[in-house]
Amino acid sequence: MKTQLSAAAAATLILFAPVASFATNGYFSHGYGIRSQAVAGVGYALAQDGLAAATNPAGTALVGDRLDLDVTWLNTDRGASIGGYEFDGNGTKDFFMPEMGFTHKLNDRLSIGVAVYGNGGMNTDYATNPFDPSGASGPAGISFMQYCVTPSVAYKLTSSQAIGVGVTFAYQTFDAKGLAGFDNPYFSSAPGYVTNRGTDSATGWGVKLGWTGKVTPELTLGAAWSSKIKTSAFEKYKGLFAEGGNFDIPATYGAGMAWQVAPAWTLAADWQRIEYSSFRSGGNPMQKLLTGGVLGSPDGPGFGWKDVSVFKFGVVHKYNEDLTLRAGYSHCQHGIPSDQTFFNILCPGVVQDHFSLGASLKTSPASEWSFSYVYVPKETVYGKQSNPLSGQEVNIHMNEQLFTLGFTRMF
């Protein structure tokens, strides 16, 4: 049965998975579903569409019978500077990422759904290799993507309280090039499995649990937890990632509130925690290279990421029966310390602030069009004792903008 479920989920991902990945809160998406994106990712207590289960599976019970289809255009600028020399990581700047959500009420208490979405990722493409400016190793960069399928079941305990559970199938892909300088016994436990091996994939399963409920007629609270997903190893890159190619998906959890301050106005806020340091390839510092650690070993060097908290705020205004307006702001703590910028040339997920807006317009009783726009200003992390090889400081930067268009069919 598990094999059949994996095959079905993989087939769904082939149809709906993003063609590229992106980094907003670390390398996770700032929000799932077009309406959540428009309020900066708020969603623990504010279920708005069929992708609610990606944040809180209890939301599946609150959105009715519907199909939501979205596609996001991402434009991003990322790069690095080393010793005053600039390196542009924008071999590709524009990406398109679809997502899908479906929910169905079985009866007044029980609902089911499925959400298909890109959990996050990163892409860099340096024409001039920052690890080898001579060009001997060719261009450098990575393409890393995480796709998820989350079937969910939600149950209304009362008319105002719901719980939910989701089972997430995760599919990851990874490709690296231009890292020949690390592909030797001095730096890797498995030379020949560090770089230019083509695209590899890994899979894993996780669980989501959630609750949401009204505590007063105007105030709704919500909380959810997503387990750590231990994935299979990237065998082609077992000489790059710690533990022989492992790159697990960290646990996340959080809580939120939605306050209906007036019949047409709702204010909402979330706090989210992402445990990036919980797996060695993510949390181990690059400086382990200087203390006898080698890439790919059981406790080998990693990206040196820290756990982060994300604070999200949103407002929803129901202008009339057909038009709903949204806006939001979120702030993510820095997950990349200043002494870890060297390896994160490949993954400069350093942005912190997100400013968002959006709207939904009903074109018939059963159909609705929506859009969202997110502006992510440039953020730079300046290196401090960050380069273990040359001693030159490494600075990394990124900025983004995202535009999403979505269609909803209600049944």
Secondary structure, DSSP 8 states (H G I E B T S, - for coil): -HHHHHHHHHHHHHHH--SS---SBTTB-S-SSHHHHHTTT--SS---STTGGGT-GGGGGTS-SEEEEEEEEEEEEEEEEETTEEEE-BS--EEEEEEEEEEEESSSSEEEEEEEEEEEEEEEEESS-TT-TTSTT--EEEEEEEEEEEEEEEEEEETTEEEEEEEEEEEEEEEEES-GGG-STTTBSSTTSSSS---EEEEEEEEEEEEEEESSSSEEEEEEEE--B-----GGGTTTSHHHH---B--EEEEEEEEEEETTEEEEEEEEEE-GGGSHHHHS-GGGGGGT--BTSTT--------EEEEEEEEEEE-SSSEEEEEEEEEE---S-GGGTTGGGS------EEEEEEEEEEEETTEEEEEEEEEEEEEEE--SS--TTT---EEEEEEEEEEEEEEEEE-
